[in-house]
Amino acid sequence: TQLLEQSPQFLSIQEGENLTVYCNSSSVFSSLQWYRQEPGEGPVLLVTVVTGGEVKKLKRLTFQFGDARKDSSLHITAAQPGDTGLYLCAGAGTSGTYKYIFGTGTRLKVLA
Amino acid sequence: NAGVTQTPKFQVLKTGQSMTLQCAQDMNHEYMSWYRQDPGMGLRLIHYSVGAGITDQGEVPNGYNVSRSTTEDFPLRLLSAAPSQTSVYFCASRAGIGSTEAFFGQGTRLTVV
């Protein structure tokens, strides 16, 4: 069974601070995604990374896929209250891209 | 642009009752999935479908049934509700093979008492 562990589970920071969220597994994934979920809503895709070592930037968010395609990180620069939410990583299982495994989630709160 | 629509949004059941959570998508997506979300556990895959007439089990399928008679609809049936099935349920769809983005419904919050 493939598992994705995220850390930290909870994070509360002041506006303007930087933070990094980690997504780790002992399994190899063909691709990995990051989603953000707001209260009462379903997750919304932020980015997909597919190549080992790949780095993608989305404004103040930087995503990296590990060289061995077993882990990923999300770095937020100068966090803002609008970044508050639940961040989830999801990996495409090796049995096929139709079966995604989700991480345990990181709940971020950015205080003004 | 409706996307993925789930009904109902909230439901309270008594132990032993049965019910069906509805999910419909209007994007002509091949792949559809059901997840449950519990605190500290992310989303866990219950069942999924790669096309009309084709379904398979995910990580936590026990106590749930699905069917996919049309491309648009993917209902999730709870046969005999148990308190352990109290959760938030999400339906998701993706275009098909090679597609990566999943589109989620707004969720159904189910409480079993």
Interface residues (C-beta under 8 A of the other chain):
Chain A: T1 L4 Q6 Q9 S31 Q33 G40 E41 G42 P43 V44 L45 T48 V50 L88 A90 A92 T97 Y98 K99 Y100 I101 F102 G103 T104 G105
Chain B: V4 Y31 S33 Y35 G40 M41 G42 L43 R44 L45 Y48 V50 G58 E59 F90 A92 R94 I97 G98 S99 T100 E101 A102 F104 G105 Q106 G107
